[in-house]
Each structure stands twice: as structure tokens, then as C-alpha cells.
């Protein structure tokens, strides 16, 4: 192991240990003195996740209920066909699939690519002149076709003064050069309109960025069960709603699947290390988060069930759904979704839920 990695691991366990020790209030809590090490050796839960899941604040008997992302993704792979994985991973293929099956999905206006791409009717953009024809005044959202966790996503504003993106300003030639650099790391940039949340969600966030819902479904015989859902809540000027263990400054709120109500609201005190706390009111808007019912909730449930039913090779999916001014749209399908955001949002481990649907 490299020295830098050793130093990083030691730093993480020091932080987790400080959190554990600070949580000791009575003799029964003394087990926390070796809590982070025990969680790692017994359950494979690392120092960062020990803090992320606030394990020092829950009974030790429940620690075995918490799952770790990577081993779980290996289990997902065993029950997912290669064809289904490719369909879910390729955002363009998935978009075309949804359109073909009448599943409401976020529109793709064009693809910025280094060359022609077969198999889709979506327009391609190869030059600054083509961009000038495509990008009429307005706001757009671009993301790598093979990206994940919001990495590489950015917005574009076109107005009378030119193009504005990622803190830059320039001409179509400047923007095309910027995209050409990105295309050295991905096969295409997807161009979409900037979607706007339903007013009920904007009343919470007062943000321009889109807050989406992660809805997890499982195939059970001929039925599609909705097991969990959470709203990723944008805070401030962020263009993406990813929670990223609290490092983004955004929040996550668990949703009662039956009613569509927000039942928790969680954030981190620090962006450098997960220190999870309840945040019942949005930090910027001061709006109350708890008990707000998601609009069009019955439509959201019907939409993910319909979408899952069209892809037979997927046993479980983490859907990203945007509830917009015009109703719910599926943004992405994730066959190897992270479980950590669910465990944070619901304040519990998901082992029993997952094991109830997936054989070991």
C-alpha cells in the first residue's frame, strides 16, 4: 500500500474514532472505543461509512443490517443480463428505449460527438456552425453519455451576450473547443433542456438546480415492487443534486412510499467528513421539508413500474425521476445503484430489505 494511502486510511479512522468517542455518554457506550475497528473487521463497514451511517448513535445490534456499496453491486451483477446492463448504462440507448415503449423520459435535443453515431435518430452536432443552429437563446443541460454521480454535468446559457458555461463566457467556437476536450474522455455529450421542478419542490429549495427522486424497484414474479424512495434536495447554486456523502452540501429526504410524504431530511455539518444531522428546514429557503407530499406521487409509482416492466433483464433498478412542471419524467436507470443514500435517508440498514428480494 502506498504511503499516501496509509496516511489517508489513518486519517479516516482517526476522524471516525473521534466521532465514536464523542458519542460515549454512559458505561453501556464504552464499546464505541473500538467501534470503527469492529464495524470494519466484522461487517466490512469502513471508517467513513461508520460516520456516514451514524453508527455510534444507533444500537450496536443493528450494525449488521447495514450494507456496503461494492459487494452489493456484485450481487446486482449476478442477477442482471449483459444486454440489460448495456441498455441502462448507455443514456442514449435508454432514451430511445423509453420513447419506443411510451415511457416518459427527459428529452435529448442533440448529441455533441466527434463523429456520426448509428442507431439513433437524435441529431448530431459536429461544428460551431451546427451549435449555432441548435442553441437558440435559452438554458440547456449537458452531460457525458457514460457519466455517473453527476460528474461532468454542466449547464449552458445562451443569450444576446453569447454563451455562458462552467464559469466561462465565449463564442460558439470557444464552446465547441471546450466540448472537444471533454470528448477525449467520453463518446458523446448529451444536450437536454434545463428541466424545472414542480412548484411544490421549488417551494422547498428556491433553487435553479433540479432535485430528483431516487426510486428503487424490484421484480417479484410478474409484479414490480417499489421498495424505497428518497428526494435529493439541492442547496444553493449547485447544478446537480448528488448527495455525495454530504460533501456536496445537498440534502437527502426519505419518502414514505405509500403516501409520498417526506419523512426525514438529512445533511452533513461538514463537507470534509460526514457528520450527519437532521435538517427539518431548508438552509436557504427556510421552508419546512418534513411532511411535504411529493406531487404526482401516484404517477411516479406508475411510471417506474411501467419502465421496469419494459426491461426484462433487470431484477432491481434505482430510477432517477424528475417531477417537473409537466409531470414526472425518468432521467436515468441505474442497475448498480448505491445503497448508502437510502440507508442515510431512512436512518436504517437495508440488508433485510435487499435480502428479501435478492438471494445471496
Secondary structure, 3 states (H helix, E strand, C coil): CCHHHHHHHHHHHHHHHHHHHHCCCCHHHHHHHHHHHHHHHHHCCCHHHHHHCCHHHCCHHHHHHCCCHHHHHHHHHHCCCHHHHHHHHCHHHHHHHHHHCCCCECCCCEEEECCCCCCCCCCEECCHHHHHHHCCCEEEEEEECCCCCCCCCEEEEEECCEEEECCEEECHHHHHHHHHHHCCCCCEEEEEECCCECHHHHHHHCCCCCCCEEEEEEEECCEEEEEEEEEEECCCCCCCCCCHHHCCCCEEEEECCCCCEECCCEEECCCCCCCEEECCECCCCCCECCCCECCCHHHHHHHHHHHHHCCCCCCEEEEEEEEECCEEEEEEEECCCCCHHHHHHHCCCCHHHHHHHCCC
